[in-house]
């Protein structure tokens, strides 16, 4: 690891503070429910107040939202509600509501906090992978100024929590890789003796922590299952490679026994237990939706050994799965739905909020003659970062295969598992903001490739190399361009009043409108 431990933490904290200032600045604006906040903020408060989700008044349309914004929180019916995502993200939103109240700041506090903490985690993870504080800091700065990650950190939706827990899990696996190899290296002599497997490492704290984080990711959204599965395979490949490099004979078979079985327990089993534990609130409340389903539906076969509460929970999951894959949602449409094929290049971003036709003379509205103003919140990634990221991911694939450098596999596996599975659901409305889980891994790939461009710090004679100078110019120019690009789109990320021509100048393609 780099020897600048103090400097590494100073750089980490400075960039994290900058990311936090950006995300918390005027966080309570606009004072309204933005997009799906209308569901998650109320579900979170229902969990906080009753322990399970209840339906809320819906007549006339928007009545519950208006009541809450006016300070009246008595908007819930006594009937339970079927919520179509697990409860971790909503409990996290509820924590902010508990601390600061049921208002826009309260329900957006935790998304902003965990969006900021994702920047910190990414810095430390990339620093560990590259052994460079500079490259880690570049990764954190780029994530701090990504438009999509920024917007998702300022609205009470679930996806920013999913991104955090996935990055946390991967960070733990990277730390486990270092931890394990240090201990295997200590047993080098033992590992090379005929018939030996090398050191047994049954209890691996970082891997158990990764399992907990993956379980919390699953408890936020089920889509985390693909990332869990793929990184489980990748982690085993790291273990096998370590034992093989130490000279263990029949390393694959032996690693499957001494590493694969414990890995399954630490990752899959721990994640599963953690996931079930996240349903504790539902399990403890008899009035929760479908909690008593098993009482009127006798068990058959092997299900007779399953307690009724858990049979009811299984049925609940079946209903949620039917919602996400059934005919109802397959025939639904939405003006902002997008095909995942276009996500890496921001083919179709999504608008979260818009106020059109703001008349001249309204505070902040001074448009050219004959035009009006508008306010929008567009979930738009910083274009230069995303387009550069698409190229960096291709380069990472080449470098992973060509140089067999394990580091490039981490962002690629993370990106692919957060992107490719959505192609199987493109018959239903899906949205660009789901890609917020992709951007930390994209930024990781960008940082690794920029580090490759940057080159070594000094030549053999101790003088700055020409490659380093050229690389520094290229890397510096890219980072500056990304920051300037973020500053340019800032008004359409933050609900600023803009003359219509100024807004249109930021809509670079028709599909962005």
PyMOL commands that set and color helices and strands:
alter all, ss='L'
color gray80, all
select helices_A, chain A and resi 5-24+37-50+63-69+88-100+104-130+133-144+147-152+159-186+188-192+205-218+224-245+251-277+280-284+293-296+301-305+308-325+327-330+340-345+383-403+406-425+432-454+466-493+500-506+510-512
alter helices_A, ss='H'
color red, helices_A
select strands_A, chain A and resi 54-56+76-80+350-358+373-379+497-499
alter strands_A, ss='S'
color yellow, strands_A
deselect
rebuild
show_as cartoon
